[in-house]
Amino acid sequence: MTVLVVDDEVDLASALSLYLERVGYHVRVCYSAGQAKALLASGVTDFDLALVDHQLGDESGSDLTILLLRRIPTLRVALMSGLPLDPEDLPQVTPHRLVFLQKPFRPADVAACLRELARAGTSP
């Protein structure tokens, strides 16, 4: 499975990438919403899962999440934030395609979240 990690905290994005690769995922990292949008514009849409920070500098991770979900119909996203989010602040999408992941988290929490997200909506 391929995971897109989008976080403007370079150290966190790099650490997530290393951990996810170690547990068997293929990972692409973007350090801004602009980089992720450029990747999409270049035609790269082979992601199964995405970890997207809610606040990406001056850009909204929620807006990027909506764009990703529209462009990749099978994508599932974990939207991350260090601040609590009201459910109304989350993009309104099919529930099994989006979950919220509260920072700080342990690497094992991320792996468990991605496993559950990958399985969500696949059962009858």
C-alpha positions in Angstrom: 0.0 0.0 0.0 1.1 3.5 -0.7 0.7 6.3 1.8 1.0 10.0 1.1 2.2 12.0 4.1 1.6 15.8 4.0 2.9 17.8 7.0 4.8 21.0 7.1 6.7 19.8 10.2 9.7 18.4 8.3 11.0 16.3 11.2 7.6 14.8 11.9 6.9 14.0 8.2 10.3 12.4 7.8 9.9 10.4 11.0 6.5 9.2 9.9 7.9 8.3 6.5 10.8 6.2 8.0 8.5 4.4 10.4 5.8 3.6 7.8 8.4 2.3 5.4 9.8 0.1 8.2 6.4 -1.5 8.8 5.9 -2.2 5.1 4.2 0.9 3.4 5.5 2.7 0.3 5.6 6.4 1.3 5.6 9.7 -0.6 6.1 12.8 1.5 5.1 16.4 0.8 6.0 19.2 3.1 3.3 21.6 2.0 -0.2 21.6 0.5 1.4 23.1 -2.6 3.8 20.2 -3.1 0.9 17.7 -2.7 -1.2 19.7 -5.3 1.8 19.7 -7.7 2.1 15.9 -7.2 -1.6 15.5 -8.1 -1.2 17.9 -11.1 1.6 15.8 -12.4 -0.7 12.8 -12.5 0.6 10.9 -9.5 -2.5 9.5 -7.8 -1.4 6.0 -6.8 -2.0 6.5 -3.1 -4.2 4.2 -1.0 -4.0 6.2 2.2 -3.0 9.7 3.2 -1.9 11.3 6.5 -2.6 15.0 6.2 -1.9 17.7 8.8 -4.9 19.9 9.4 -2.8 23.1 9.4 -0.3 23.4 6.6 1.2 26.8 7.1 -1.2 29.2 5.5 -3.2 26.4 3.8 -5.9 24.2 5.1 -5.3 20.5 5.4 -9.1 20.1 5.2 -9.2 21.8 1.8 -6.4 19.6 0.6 -8.2 16.5 2.0 -11.3 17.4 0.0 -9.2 17.8 -3.2 -7.4 14.5 -2.6 -10.7 12.6 -2.0 -12.3 14.1 -5.1 -9.3 13.3 -7.3 -8.7 9.7 -5.9 -12.1 8.0 -5.4 -10.6 5.0 -3.5 -8.4 7.1 -1.2 -8.8 7.1 2.6 -7.4 9.9 4.7 -6.3 10.4 8.3 -6.5 14.1 9.1 -4.0 15.0 11.9 -4.0 17.9 14.3 -2.4 18.9 17.5 -5.5 20.9 18.4 -8.9 19.3 19.1 -11.2 19.6 16.2 -15.0 19.9 16.3 -16.5 17.3 14.0 -18.2 20.1 12.1 -14.7 21.4 11.2 -13.9 18.1 9.4 -14.6 17.8 5.7 -18.0 16.2 5.2 -17.3 13.0 3.3 -18.3 9.4 3.4 -17.4 8.3 7.0 -15.2 5.3 6.0 -13.0 7.6 3.9 -11.9 10.0 6.7 -10.8 9.7 10.3 -9.3 12.2 12.7 -5.9 11.4 14.3 -5.0 13.6 17.4 -1.4 14.6 17.9 0.7 13.8 19.8 0.6 10.1 18.9 2.9 7.1 19.0 4.1 5.5 15.8 2.1 2.4 16.6 -1.0 4.5 16.9 -0.5 5.7 13.3 0.0 2.2 12.0 -3.1 1.0 13.8 -5.1 4.0 12.4 -3.9 3.2 8.9 -4.8 -0.5 9.2 -8.3 0.3 10.4 -8.7 3.0 7.8 -7.6 0.6 5.0 -10.2 -2.0 6.3 -13.0 0.5 6.8 -15.9 0.1 4.4 -14.6 -3.1 2.9 -16.8 -5.4 5.0 -20.4 -6.2 3.7 
